[in-house]
Amino acid sequence: MADAPRDAWITGIGIVSSLGEGADAHWQTLSAPGATANLSSFAPYIVHPLAPIELDKQIPKKGDQRQMEPWQRIGTYAAGLALESAGVKGNADILSRMDMIVAAGGGERDVATDAAILTSLPKAEKPDAFINERMMGDLRPTLFLAQLSNLLAGNISIVHGVTGSSRTFMGEEAAGVDAARIALARIVSGQSDIALFGGAHNAERQELLMLYEFGGYNLKDKFAPVWERGPKGGFALGSHGAFIVLESSDHARKRGAKPLAKLSAILSDRGNGKPGAVTDGLERMWDKLPPLTQDRLAVISGASGAEPTTTEERAFLSKHPAIPVRATGTHIGHGLEAQFSANLALAAIAVSHGKLFPPAGDAGVERVMEGPLAQAVVTGVGHWRGLGMALLEAA
């Protein structure tokens, strides 16, 4: 007879975003929300920039800081906060058997090098040879290696000593869902006792904004809450990193750790991109969740503001009008690979406080929650494809 599934507890949260650093700072700013969007630095595009952080606190060696790209620094910093929050930072015994699962994007471009090459290219006698020569000569080997997505996991291992198994997923929002899903599956099945999972995203990148502008995804000119961005929609990219320490309840009890929340389920769906697929996919996953307590339940939505996915998620939410909803994209922007982990972190923070943070905007989707919060359903809807849903509960 197979062993019964084990409970999985969130015992550590590390999060940095435009709202600040750490769980307490995020709870305080969400409880008295204000706009963090930047409309000028990358105009006409709107971004949520990372709040100031002191890298030395979590990445003490300057050499380590220098060889990382910004998104790697964000992730390594957030991972350190999570380990600290869980009370395992520096514990070599636990870190040596801790699984690590990371959701990562591609490396960042060297914009100055790209601009110089493109400026000189029309004058080159042999354009192909010129490009090869300049790319080989102008990009430092360390910069080229930084394009490898699994270097975030490598840096976390080097800086913080997490040396158990390691996995890196790519694939925008769906990567974040799978990182959390695999971590939970390993804990519940008994394949792992403790895991670190999460992701990081640097939104303050000209080439990234250009890339998403080609698809018509960027929010431009005027900021509005996620639910009020109209039929053309758009996301405001956000710089943030979020990592979570997840462990079996038995393992946590043995070391005297207290849970912030119980992670009870994570479901995923690729989605086929057809009209109505988001609405139908979310409803299918909702029906597969463990029992819900309707009067003490809220939805923490990963809606980005991009269309048509945001309207389709809203159609799903309209089928459950009694349940309070919060779209985190209004507050921290959209972080693609990091978004699902960030939403799990914010949901766990709210569940641990036993109440929901205030609503934002006037679209009628979000409303005040008067009673206590005992469960939170987290949704993850990709701007183009990829669906996820999780259930967190008070532990």
Number of C-alpha atoms within 10 A of each C-alpha: 3 5 8 9 12 19 17 28 29 28 26 28 31 28 32 29 30 23 25 20 22 19 21 12 14 23 19 13 15 21 13 10 17 12 14 19 21 17 17 11 11 14 12 13 22 27 31 28 22 23 14 12 14 10 15 11 11 18 19 12 12 10 9 13 18 10 15 18 18 20 24 28 25 26 31 32 29 29 34 24 26 28 24 17 18 23 16 19 18 14 13 14 11 18 22 14 16 23 25 25 25 30 34 31 26 14 19 19 17 13 12 8 14 15 11 12 17 11 10 12 15 10 10 12 9 10 13 10 11 16 16 10 11 14 15 12 10 14 14 11 10 10 17 15 13 20 15 14 19 21 18 26 25 17 21 22 18 13 18 21 18 29 20 17 13 18 15 22 20 18 18 22 29 26 25 32 32 25 27 30 20 16 27 26 17 19 23 23 16 14 11 20 22 28 28 27 29 36 38 36 28 27 25 20 16 13 15 14 19 13 12 14 15 9 9 15 22 24 22 18 12 12 19 17 20 27 24 16 19 14 12 13 24 24 29 33 30 30 29 33 31 33 33 29 27 31 32 25 23 15 14 20 12 8 10 10 19 15 21 23 28 24 25 18 20 24 21 20 18 15 19 13 13 8 11 17 18 30 19 16 22 24 15 13 18 18 9 12 16 10 8 15 12 13 16 19 26 25 22 25 25 33 29 30 31 26 21 18 24 27 20 20 25 16 15 19 20 12 11 11 11 13 18 23 26 26 25 23 24 29 24 30 31 30 31 32 29 32 37 34 32 30 24 33 27 24 29 30 21 26 25 19 17 15 19 29 20 15 19 23 14 11 12 10 19 19 17 13 19 11 12 14 21 24 30 30 23 27 28 29 32 26 23 18 19 23 24 27 28 27 26 24 22 19 18
